[in-house]
Amino acid sequence: QMCIRDSCGTLALTAAALGVHHVDSFAAYHYEDADKYTAGDAVIEGTVKNLDIDWTGGSISFEYHEGDKVEISEKTSKSLSEDKKMRWWLDGDTLRIQFAKDGSTFSSFGFDEEKVLTVKLPESISLSDVSIDTATGDVQIPSLQAQKLTLNVSTGDIMLGLSGAEELKVSSATGDVEATLNKVRSAEIENCLLYTSPS
């Protein structure tokens, strides 16, 4: 069931066949420029305008704080070896986050540990381009200002609040999507259970 209310201007809502995470079972995890990444939690000392997150097993949650830095951290019920800690790289003004060390192997679709990634943003931040790709786990973004957001989830629910965006593309293969959109010019949502635009 889908509920649509549009009081914020022209909004196009269509189904889109978007790609999902590319990692196969029993495969190795690979990405480019692996030698430029740093392991573990971090406070990012630099300007962040774009986010590029590739997460394999576990949830992603966005939070906000009064500081002026982007902070990233991960939690899991098990102790993580150095190879299985997340990697990050501030590539110019694009913060790239990878699930683990390049070349790490899987014992199933994702690592044994389901890791929870928390991204803390300054309350006043407005991003240009946000791309999130995850295989298993929920994504919670209660409020976000970004010009473009692309969000692909294979298995998991999405809770999203987005405002002032030019373009939104969301796909969840087996989960539900609850999106609250404000002044979003174009939106493509696949497997959307509930969509609302605030009055």
N, C-alpha and C positions, 0 to 999 in steps of 0.2 A: 504494500500500500504506500502510495506517495502523496504527500500533501504539499502543494505549491502555492505560495503567496508571494507576489512580486510587487513591492511598493517602492523600489529604489531605482527605477529606470529600466531600460531594456535589458532583459536577461534571457539568454538562450540556454535551454537545458536539453541535452541530447545524450544518447547512449554512445559510448566510444569504446572501441576495441583497443584498449591500451596494453602495452607489453607489461609483463611481470618479471620478477627476479630471475636471473639467468642461471643460477647455480643449480646443478643437478645433484642427486643423491650420490654419495661416495666420490665426489669430485673435490678437487682442490680449489681453494678460494684465491682468485687472482684479480689484480687491478694494476693499472699503469702507475709509473713514478713511485713505486713502493719505497724506494730509498729516501724519499723526501718526507715521509710520514714519521710522527712521533707517537710513542705508545702511552696509553693511560689517560686518566682524568686531566683536565687542564682548564686554566683561565686564559682566554685568548687575548694576548697583548697585541692588538692591531684592529683595524677597522674591518668589520664583517658586513658585507652587503648582500652576499649570496650564500646559500647553504646547499650542500650536495651530500646526502646521507645514504649510504648503502648498508643496510642492516639485515642480518640473516635470521636469527632466532631470538625472539623476545620483543617486548613492547617498547614504544618510543613515546615519551611524554615531554611536552613543552611547559615551562614555567617562566615566571617573570620576577624580576627583582629591581631594587632601586639603584643598583650600581650601574656602571657604564661599560662593563665587559660582558662578553658572551662566555658562559661557563658550561662545560660538558663533563658528565660523569656517568659511570655505569655501575650496576649492581647485579649480583647473582648469588644464588644460594650456595654455590661451591667456590672454592679458591681457584683463581684463574692463574694459569701459567703465563709467562711473559708473551708467548706466541698467541694466546687467545685473548689478550687485552685489545681493546679497540685502538685504532690508529687514527690520527688526525693530521691535517696539513692545511695551513693558511696559504692558499695559492693566490697571491695578490690580495683581493678582497673577497675571495671565495673560500669558505671553510668547508673542507672535504673530510668526511668521517667514514671510516671503513670499520667493519665488524671485528676484524682480527688481522693478524700479520699475513702479508701476502705469502701464498704457498701453503697455508694451514689446511689440513685435510678434515673432511667430515666423516663422522660415523653414521650419520643419517641425514635427513633433509634439514641441515642446520647442525650446529655443534650440540654436544650433549647438554651443555649449559644454556638455558634461556636467559639472556642478559637483558636488563632493562636500561635503556639509554635515556638520560634526562638532559635536556637542553634548556639552560636558563638564559633568557634574553633580557636586556634592559627594557624597562617598561615603555620607553619612548622610541624604541627601534622600529624602523620601517625598512623592510628588505626588498630587494629587486627580484631575485629569482630563487625559488626554493624547490628542490627536487628531493623526494624521499622515496626509496625503494626498499621494501622489506618483504620477506617470505612468510614468516609466521609471527604473529603478535599484533596487539592492538596499537593504534596510533591515536593519541589524545593531544589536540592542539586547541585549547579553549578560546584563544584569541590571537589573531595574527594579522599584521599589516604587511602585505607583500604584493608586488605588481604581478607576479606569476607564480603559481604553485602547481607542481605536478606530483601526485601521490599515488603510488602503486603498492597494493598489498595483496599477496596471494591468499593468505588465510588469516583473518583477523578483522575486527571491527574498527571503524574510523569515527571519531568524534571531532568535528572541525568547526571553528569559528574563524571567518575570514572577512576582511573589510578592505575596501578601496583597491580592489584588484582588477587588472585588465583581463587576466586569463586564469581559469582553474580547470585542471584535468584530474579526475579522481577515478581509481579503479580498485575494487575489492572483489576478488574472484569468489570467495565463499563467505564473506562477512557482510555486516550491515554498515551503512553509511548514514550518519546524522550530521547534516551540515547547516549551519546558520550563516547566511551570507548577507553582507551589507555593501551595496554599491559595487557589485561584481559584474563587469561588463559581459563576460562570456564564461559559461560553465558547462563542462561535460562530466557527467557523473554516471558511472556504471555500477549496477547493483545497489541502487539508492533506496533505502527503506523510508527515510523521512528527510524531506528538504524543506526548510523554512527560510524566509527572508524577513527580518524584523520590520515591524510597522513603524 
